[in-house]
Amino acid sequence: MRSGKCLSPSGALPQGYFDEESDLDAIGIKYHTDKCSLEHNYLHKYAFFLERFRMQSLRLLELGVFNGSSLRMWQEYFPHAEIFGVDIEERARQYEEARIHIIQANLADSARVMRLREIAPQIIIDDASHIVSHQLLALFTLFDVLPSGGVYILEDLETSLNPEQFEDGYRDAPIDAYEVCARIARVAARKVPDDDSLYAEHINRIGMAVELVSIMKGSVVLIHR
């Protein structure tokens, strides 16, 4: 409804492994996050990986605050979690409330990204600028801080792949974020650190430390071994 699209009277509803309702998507719709099934449709898939953490005391780090809707979603979905949102904009501080902490930082600044490791999160979601160099800096810097079983989600990979939709400024690195994730998956599958690209040190390190790489429409989930 929000996108202005609709099914024809004779059209069938989408079916598939993730077609069941999830609490996470219902909460996402409630707070109007674009991660919900009315837009990007990430949350049914995320729930598959995140449900096990739901009642745990944990720290969740989300890069990119925008209008605060996803922070409020995480706050409700994880009732015992501390939620940390990072954004370059000072105005993002208006979304601070119980268990929601806002950090103002430029994700192009390697020193500031390194300091985020001090949060020691169990879950990291990168929904920030979608600029490839920023995505790679965050992934290469923060993945290792996850504990065993920790989850890293990198969203909106289409900025790496769709030049007809996204300007060249998004693809400002020699290897795009999708290709890096695919190379990490290759190392994980082979169980051998065989990458020889420009980012080989990082790709081999993460590939040998990852338990699972799941690439879906628009995003990728990596789980630490």
NUPARO-760094 format. One line per 2 residues: number of its first residue (from 1); for each residue x, y, z of C-alpha. Coordinates in steps of 0.05 Angstrom, whole numbers, plus 5000, padded with zeros to 4 digits. Example, Ala and Ser with C-alpha at 12.3 -4.5 7.8 and 13.67 -1.06 7.14 Angstrom:
<nodes>
1 = 5246:4910:5156; 5273:4979:5143
</nodes>
This chain:
<nodes>
1 = 5000:5000:5000; 5056:5049:5018
3 = 5092:5037:4953; 5029:5047:4911
5 = 5034:4977:4882; 4980:4924:4887
7 = 4964:4853:4866; 4915:4841:4810
9 = 4850:4807:4832; 4874:4743:4799
11 = 4945:4748:4824; 4971:4700:4876
13 = 5005:4722:4940; 5080:4708:4941
15 = 5097:4641:4970; 5162:4613:4995
17 = 5204:4593:5054; 5198:4662:5087
19 = 5124:4676:5072; 5100:4664:5144
21 = 5085:4723:5189; 5140:4742:5238
23 = 5138:4785:5301; 5198:4824:5275
25 = 5162:4844:5211; 5099:4862:5249
27 = 5140:4908:5294; 5176:4936:5233
29 = 5110:4953:5200; 5087:4986:5266
31 = 5147:5033:5265; 5147:5043:5189
33 = 5218:5020:5178; 5236:5008:5105
35 = 5264:4940:5125; 5192:4913:5132
37 = 5153:4872:5082; 5119:4934:5053
39 = 5186:4957:5025; 5252:4919:5025
41 = 5222:4857:5057; 5284:4839:5098
43 = 5253:4824:5165; 5222:4755:5153
45 = 5292:4732:5134; 5326:4768:5191
47 = 5279:4736:5241; 5305:4668:5219
49 = 5374:4687:5245; 5356:4734:5303
51 = 5298:4700:5339; 5345:4660:5382
53 = 5373:4724:5412; 5306:4755:5427
55 = 5304:4749:5503; 5379:4755:5514
57 = 5415:4813:5545; 5458:4837:5488
59 = 5485:4897:5450; 5461:4913:5380
61 = 5499:4963:5336; 5464:4994:5277
63 = 5502:5038:5229; 5455:5091:5201
65 = 5397:5120:5241; 5356:5158:5189
67 = 5289:5171:5223; 5300:5124:5282
69 = 5246:5075:5262; 5290:5013:5260
71 = 5322:5031:5327; 5252:5032:5359
73 = 5237:4966:5324; 5300:4933:5353
75 = 5284:4963:5421; 5216:4929:5422
77 = 5239:4863:5390; 5297:4856:5438
79 = 5268:4877:5506; 5333:4865:5544
81 = 5382:4894:5493; 5421:4959:5491
83 = 5414:4990:5422; 5469:5033:5394
85 = 5455:5075:5332; 5511:5111:5293
87 = 5499:5168:5246; 5537:5226:5217
89 = 5480:5275:5231; 5475:5311:5297
91 = 5398:5310:5292; 5400:5234:5302
93 = 5409:5247:5377; 5334:5263:5381
95 = 5321:5188:5378; 5357:5172:5443
97 = 5312:5141:5496; 5311:5082:5543
99 = 5362:5031:5518; 5375:5070:5454
101 = 5442:5105:5450; 5463:5150:5393
103 = 5535:5160:5371; 5552:5214:5321
105 = 5608:5190:5275; 5630:5193:5203
107 = 5636:5121:5178; 5691:5143:5129
109 = 5736:5157:5189; 5774:5094:5205
111 = 5792:5117:5275; 5719:5129:5293
113 = 5698:5062:5264; 5753:5028:5304
115 = 5725:5059:5368; 5658:5025:5355
117 = 5692:4960:5371; 5689:4981:5444
119 = 5614:4970:5444; 5626:4895:5437
121 = 5560:4880:5401; 5530:4812:5388
123 = 5492:4839:5327; 5515:4890:5276
125 = 5471:4919:5220; 5502:4965:5168
127 = 5446:5008:5139; 5486:5072:5134
129 = 5511:5109:5071; 5514:5046:5026
131 = 5578:5075:4998; 5622:5016:4983
133 = 5685:5042:5017; 5645:5056:5080
135 = 5613:4986:5078; 5681:4952:5070
137 = 5714:4994:5125; 5659:4975:5174
139 = 5660:4902:5155; 5735:4895:5157
141 = 5740:4933:5223; 5680:4907:5262
143 = 5668:4835:5242; 5723:4807:5286
145 = 5693:4838:5348; 5632:4794:5343
147 = 5630:4734:5391; 5619:4663:5367
149 = 5550:4661:5338; 5547:4736:5328
151 = 5511:4764:5268; 5534:4817:5217
153 = 5483:4843:5167; 5503:4886:5108
155 = 5444:4919:5075; 5428:4948:5006
157 = 5481:4914:4965; 5445:4938:4903
159 = 5487:5001:4906; 5545:4957:4885
161 = 5508:4925:4828; 5459:4973:4796
163 = 5495:5032:4762; 5431:5050:4725
165 = 5399:5066:4792; 5456:5090:4835
167 = 5508:5142:4817; 5582:5125:4810
169 = 5598:5157:4877; 5571:5095:4913
171 = 5622:5050:4878; 5685:5084:4903
173 = 5727:5022:4917; 5766:4976:4870
175 = 5723:4917:4890; 5650:4926:4907
177 = 5615:4902:4971; 5578:4845:4936
179 = 5642:4818:4906; 5677:4821:4973
181 = 5620:4781:5006; 5622:4730:4949
183 = 5697:4722:4959; 5687:4713:5034
185 = 5635:4659:5019; 5685:4624:4972
187 = 5738:4622:5027; 5688:4596:5077
189 = 5665:4542:5028; 5735:4519:5011
191 = 5760:4525:5083; 5824:4552:5053
193 = 5848:4625:5054; 5858:4629:4979
195 = 5836:4699:4962; 5888:4740:4924
197 = 5851:4805:4913; 5869:4874:4937
199 = 5832:4860:5002; 5859:4789:5010
201 = 5882:4799:5082; 5812:4819:5104
203 = 5774:4770:5060; 5816:4711:5081
205 = 5812:4729:5154; 5736:4737:5154
207 = 5725:4677:5108; 5763:4632:5156
209 = 5725:4661:5216; 5655:4658:5186
211 = 5606:4602:5199; 5554:4622:5148
213 = 5546:4672:5091; 5474:4681:5067
215 = 5464:4727:5007; 5391:4748:4996
217 = 5355:4801:4957; 5390:4865:4975
219 = 5430:4843:5036; 5478:4792:5064
221 = 5481:4759:5132; 5548:4734:5160
223 = 5551:4693:5224; 5616:4688:5263
225 = 5641:4617:5276
</nodes>
